[in-house]
Amino acid sequence: MSTQNITHAPDATRDTAASDIAQLVESMGKRAKAAARKLAAAAPAVKIDALLRLAGLLESREADILAANAR
């Protein structure tokens, strides 16, 4: 659902969308905390490998990311 639809949606729809977003953000936060704990305990070589893989993923999706940011 786009932000434009939420802006003009009935109150119940807006409340549901806001609740869905809040749940999504809370879930992402919990997963990030769990990942941070695992990463903190990881060996330096594992951390470097993870960072290199993430950098590669970002580079491979550069065009998609820039297009999404331009919207």
N, C-alpha and C positions, 0 to 999 in steps of 0.2 A: 504494500500500500504506500503510495507516495505521500509526501508531506502535504501536497495540495489537496488530496482527498481527505486527509485527516482534518485539515483546517475547516472544511465545509461539512464535515460529517456530523451526524447527530451526536449528542453528548454521550450516549451509551457506546457508540462506536469509538469515539475519541478516548473514552475511559478504558475500553478494552485494548485499543492500540497502545496507549500509554502503559498499561499493565504488562502487555506483551514485551514492550521495549524494556521496561524495568526488570522483568524476569530474565531477559536476554543479557542485559548488562550485568546483573548479579551473577548469572551463570558464567559469563566470560571472566569476571573478576575472580571467582572461585577457582576456575581452571588456571588462570594466570598465577595465582598464589601457589597452587600445587606445582605448577611447572617451575616457578622460581625456587621453591624448596629443592626440587630435584636438581635443578641447574646449579644451585649453590653447593650441593654435595658432589657434583660431578668432577672428574679429573680435568685438569686444564686442557688436555688434548681433546677430550669430548666436547668441551665448551667451544674450542676453536673450530672443530668440525661442524658443530651446530651453527655457529655464526657464518661460516663459509657456505653452508647449505642454504641458510636463510637469505644470504646476500645473492646467491644464485637464483633463488626463487623470485626475489624482488626484481632482479635484472631481467629474468625471462618474462615477467609480467609488466614490464615498464610501460609499454604502450597502453595496456588495459588500465593501469593505475593512473596514468596521466589523463586518459580519456574520462575516467570516472571523476577525477578531481576537477576537470574542466566543466563538468555539468553544474 
